């Protein structure tokens, strides 16, 4: 469908903690005849505080923010901005994160390695009320539905809850339990409970093995970023 340049531009809000990414996305979007950036935020707190006044129709959200567990931000943004469609733009492996984001309320998931053309294509699609996911994710979702896949059939990492996965990822970045607790808005004992559950699900014997596996997982997800 050819964008109608005479129609009002659709309003897009950007949430990413890297200024260079926000600037690049803003330039890309504002060049389109049918899209315009109405606001941006570097943190989840700023996004929740500023997005409603910007009246966005869609948001591009990175789920790796320093002050928040990004998957939870999807629901928070949708509650703050009724009718908002969310496109997740992430470095994280879609095989582990895409379905979680869709369950949280996102309409699309796209990897940061994709072309700028794909980002614009994804935005236009979710603004039409449609889903935008890769063929691989679509096949995985279909297979789960048809085959009735359960947690017992998933990999150990897939069996982690969203909060457990967040803690696991932050441990891999070298973040301590106190800071993790502050980021998630819980107490340290709760974080310790999450760590215990992670060890059980991943069959890890102690804290040292947990930390080693968390670092390995983080490095695999972020090959260009070492903790």
N, C-alpha and C positions, 0 to 999 in steps of 0.2 A: 504494500500500500504506500503510495507516494504521500509524504507529509504535506499538509495544507498550510502554506505559509501565511494565509489570510486568517487562520484560526488563532485564538490566544495560545501562547506558548505554554506547554505543560510544565509545572513547577517541580524542580528537583532539589532535594536537600542532600548534602554530602556529609558523611561521618567517617573520618579517617584521621589517625593521629600523626600522619606524615604530611607536613605542609606541601611538599613537592607533589604528592599524590593528589591532594585537594586542588592545587593549582592546575595540574594537568587535566584532571577531570572537568574542572570548571571551564577551562579553555575549550576542551573538546565538546562539552555539552552546549555551551553558549554559541558555538559555531553552527549548531543545527537550526533549521528553520522552524522547528516545532517544539524545541526544548529550551529551558532556561534554568540556571541555578538560582534558587531563591534564598539560600543560606547554607552555612556549613558549620561543622563543629569538630573539635579535636578530641573531645572526651564525651563519654556517655552522659555525664551530668549536664554539660553544655547543650548536648543534643536534646535532652528532655526539656531543658529550660527554654531553649530558643526555637525549636522546630515548630511548635504550635502557632506562634505568631507569624511564622513565614508561610503558613498554609500550603505546605508541600503536598503534591499528589503522589510523589514517589520519593523514596530515599535510597541512596547507595550507602551501604553500611559495611564497614570492616569489622569482623568479629574479634580482632586482636587488639583491643584497646587497653591502655595502661591502667585505667581506673574502673574497668568493668569486665564482666564475662559477657562477651558480645552476643551470644545466642539469646540470653535473657533480655538484652537491649531491644531485640526485634519486637517482642511482645510489649515492652514498655513504650516504645515509639508508637506502635499501633494503637495503644490505649490513649496515648497523649494526642494523637492525630487520627481521629476516626476516618476510615476510608483510605488511609495511607497504604500504598503498595511498597514492599521492601525487596530490593535486590541486594544480595550479599556479594561483595567483591572481596575475595580472600586469597591468601597464599596457601591456605590449608587444603590438604587433600580432600577433594570432593567425595571420595568413597567413604570417608569417615564423618564428614561434617555436613554435606549437602542435605541429607535426609533429616538430620536434626534441625537444621535451619527451616526446612519446609514445615516440619511439625510445629515449630515455634511461631509460624505465621508468615515466613518469607514467601514471596511468589517466584523468586529466582535465585540461582546460585551460579556464579561465574568465577573462574580462577583468574588471578591477576596476570598470568602469563598469556591470556587470550588477547586477541587484537582489539584495537579501539573500535573497530567496526562491530565486533561482537557485543561490546558494552552497550553501544547505541541500539543495536538490534534487541538486546535483552530489555533495555529500558522501555522501548516502544511496545514490546510484547506484554510486559507486566502492566503497562498503562492501559492495555486493552482488556485487562482482567485475566490474562492467560499466564501459564507457568513457563518459565525459561530454565531448563536444566539440560545438561549434556546428554547425549545419546546413551552413554555408559550408565549414568545415574537413572535415566528413564528405564533402562533394561533391568537395573537392580531393583527398582521400586516395583516394576511389573512382576519380576520373579518372586519377590516377597509376597505379593498379593496372590499370585497363582499357586505358589508352592507352600504358602502358609509358613514362611520362615519365622522362627522364634529366636529369642535371645540365646537359647541353647545351641543354635546352629551358627551363631555369629562368632567372629574372632574375639579373643579376650578383650581387646581394646574397645570393640564395638559394644561390649557388655557394660562398659562404664556409663554411669548416668551423666547428664550434662554437667552437673556440678563436679563430679569426680573427674571428668575429663578436663575441666577447667583447672582444677587443683594439680592434676598430672602435668598439664602444659606449663603452668607457672613454676612448678618444681623444676621442670626441665630448663627453664630460663634462669635458674639459680635464685629464684625469689624465695625468701624465708616464710615460715608459717605465719608469723605475725603480720607481715605485709599481705600475704594471701588472705588472711582473715579480714583485714581492713578493706581490701579490694572487693571481697564478696559480701561484706557487711555482716559477718558472723564472728563468733568468738574462736579463740585458738583451739579449744577442745573440740569444736565442731570440725575444724580442719583436720585435727588428728584422727577423728572418726572417719573422715573421708579417706585419709591416707591408709587407715587400717582396711577399709573396704577395697581400696585399689590393690593393696598387696594380696588380699584374698582372691580377688577376681583375676589378677595377673599371675598368681601363684609365685609371689616373691617372698622370700624368707624374712627379710629385715629391711630397715630404713635405708641401709647402704645400697642394697639391690634395687630398692624402689627409686632412689635418686639416680642410680646409673641407668636404669631403664627409662626414666623420665627424660634424662638428657639425650639418650639415644633417640627416643621418639621425637623430641623437639628438633634435634638436628636433622632427622629424616624429613620432618615437615617444613623446616626452614633451612635448606642447605647453604644459603648465603648469609645466615645470621647465627653466629655462635654465642652461647651464653657466657 
